[in-house]
Amino acid sequence: MSTMSSSFQSFGVKARNVVVVVIYLLCLSNQVQADLGLLYAQNDKDSTSSGLFCVAYNPGFHELPKTREEALREPFLDLMPQILCEDGTFPNMHSKCVAVQRGNCTFSEKARIVQGHQGRTALVVSKEQNLDQPSAANKSDYDSISIAVAIIHHNDYEQIKTLGSNLSVWLYSPDGPKVDYNMFIIWTLAVGTLVIGAEWSGRTKHKQRKKSRSSEEDVEGQRSEEEDDTFDLSPKVILIFVVLMCGMIVALYFLYDYLVYVLIGLFVIASSCGLYFCLEALMSKTSLGNCRIPPNNLPVFKYQPEIRAIILAIACLGLGIFWAIERKASYAWIFQDILGVAFCINMLKTVRLPHFMGCVILLGLLLLYDVFFVFITPLLTKSGDSIMVDVATGGSSRTGEQLPMVLKIPHLSTSEYTNICPVLSPYSLLGFGDIIVPGLLVAYCYAFDLKVQSKRIYFISTTIAYGLGLIICFMALAFMEIGQPALLYLVPCTVGTTVVIGWARGELRHLWKGDLKTNGAPQNSIQEPDGEGTEGECHQDNLSEDETRTLLKHTA
């Protein structure tokens, strides 16, 4: 691939460093919504005066029935704007749904007072933009509080008041559709992105290996353009970045309102760079617009970059900025997916693992990371909430912002919540980390296939394993109805498949070290694939320097 311009190439190498940092902050893939329910309110004297409203509740306190027919009628007691943080003298709460103002104390304290007065539901009215799950102050609260605890938005509360003074309510939580048809689109996007990125990465690594073997100058310092754009992860680097990831997610847990904008900015830069490099690779195959700007003394432009490179860079950055401005618009998901796919493809090409050992270390550590922050942290936090879930949903953030490192596809299936709960995300989401992390293993397998001329057996098998692992994850999400750490399914599928094939072919030791020239491996037994090398190249490593010169002289 020809160099478009040294100045833009230098910019790309510097931007690569930013991208490498961002990738290790992407494994926040478990996008989970609070448990939602519906509140049906009706005037006792006029049954036509009624309404259906959205609430968020915590099943840890009390489960809601699935249908309105199963729900119990509860007289509505409006104590607004009381915050109900201290016990006192109140109107009769027996078997009633009690509406109180959010603030000044925990949900548990409000619920405990309502329960002490024999109320049936503590309905907390919130002015926050998001309906977050009403959590307990301590895990023991789930044992001591047995009434329903729910949150309703202040605007919905105002509409309930318009129905009259003598009201009854029914709270229930119907099941949504188990499977949404948009999961097929997400699956196709994920697998397609992984295949393209892994193949590009594998071919690039294979070309670099050939150049380093055939030209000593490349080995000593005159590195190729594609080699400059790559970054190999050693086990030490992997450990450092996993530690940084843990620190980053904890920082997000406490400083979400501030750091979310930093990550949005990094996403704009990283995804714009990714889109530029993907399109630049395609555009470099044509001669259209390859003329350079006139000589000048302007910064960056004094290197006379190609006109098409300038136009492409402006267009890619412009798309990223446009998404950032319109990120909350109904159509913004289209641009987010375009930028996200390009980002993932470029990341797979840029970041590479040198051996299967590195793949196992990275995927194993990230699997532990995923499981720990989803399933273990609820046992450690005071409120019993998962740090991963809290960060992925924005927690108690006042900004209403969500992390952008996900593919988003609108729901194609509808439910009772569709038009009632605007807080319910209208999208199915898949984190970039669930594509890139297994993709690094698949990319390594593709490069190894080219190295051993195995007719792509490792690449095809691990790709199929990834697709099946993703399907299993979707099924677990549908039937268990809780957020799933996708790597819990993807890592065993992809790593296990690679190990089985390597063992069956007798190449597991060479696969593990990433070097065919290990003890016990015949150095002359492996040849390059057709069209990718010559027999002379394969045997040249066994010749002395003088013999090599003689061979090349006679060959010429």
C-alpha angles and dihedrals in degrees: 000000000000122000112257096197136335093225095054090043090054089050090051093052091051092046088051090068090057091048093051090056092047094053092064090054094055103082092095088110103139102096104185130176125212115259105274130207140173129245116205112198124191136177109243092218098040116036091189089065100080143119144191119229139181123246135175117220141176114238088197088078099038134340119236120224119255099237138035090241090060093046121098121239111248124189109232116241114191112205095162130172090025113108093205097217096137129046119244144126113324138164116274109293098179110146091341136132104241119205116207137166120264119241149056095059142031127281088245093059092051092046092048091056092048091048091048089058091048095254118158103212135023105211109192115201112216133190092195116118094234127052100226121187113273100242130198122253089225134009089245089065089074089063097044099043117065103166126094116270116197141164125220128186117253092238091057090048089055090052091051090055090057090062092072141265102282103063138159125196137200121202122200140150114220120199117256123219112298094220130025118208090226088074087078089058092048090048091051092048093048096047093042092050091048093049095049094044094045094048092048091049094047094049092047092052091047092052091049091051091052092049093049090052097046100039121046089192091067090053093050098051117299095104122184124251093251092048090055089056095055133086124197118209114222120197090255092053090047092054092048094051095046088054089049089051091054090050092047096053091048089050089050090051091059102028103031096134091060105032095049090072091049090055092046089054092047090049091054092051097042097044093045089053090047092051090047094053093045093051092039090058090055096041093050089067090068132060094222113130096353094140116116131232118261120271112283143154098234118127112266092357093067086080088065100235119199115271092235090054091055093047092047093049092050092047094049094046090045091055091051092050091046090054091049091053095044098032093124095049119110092246097045092096090073093060092040090056093047091051092042096052091048090048093052094046093050091045092054089051094045103043116054136175114225097211144007090257089064090048092053093046093049097044093042094051093045090049090055089045092052095046094044096052093043104040108015104043093066086067091053105041119086093233095045092240125141112247090215093052092045092052094042093052096040091250112217092344116151093204099071088222124142129200108266098213094107141090109241128202122174117245115263095190123071134213140175088279096056099092098020103053112053088171089065109098109248089208140077110225138205121185120234089233090066088061103036101043097054087035091064089060092046090049091052090050091053092052090048090051090056090047096053097030092236098156091251093293094146094044096048094044096049091046090054090046090052092051092049092046090053091051091051089050091052091049092050090050091051098047101033092044094210131102112278128211097232093205088064086074102026098053098054091044097050100034093042092051092050092050093049094050093044091050093046092051094044091240101108095110092049091044090052095052097036091226124101092200097077127131111290095019115115104237094207096047098083121074131185119259118266111286093011100083146342135254089245089060092050095054098034093088091068095056127089119246093257092047090050092053091048092049092049091047093053091043090054 
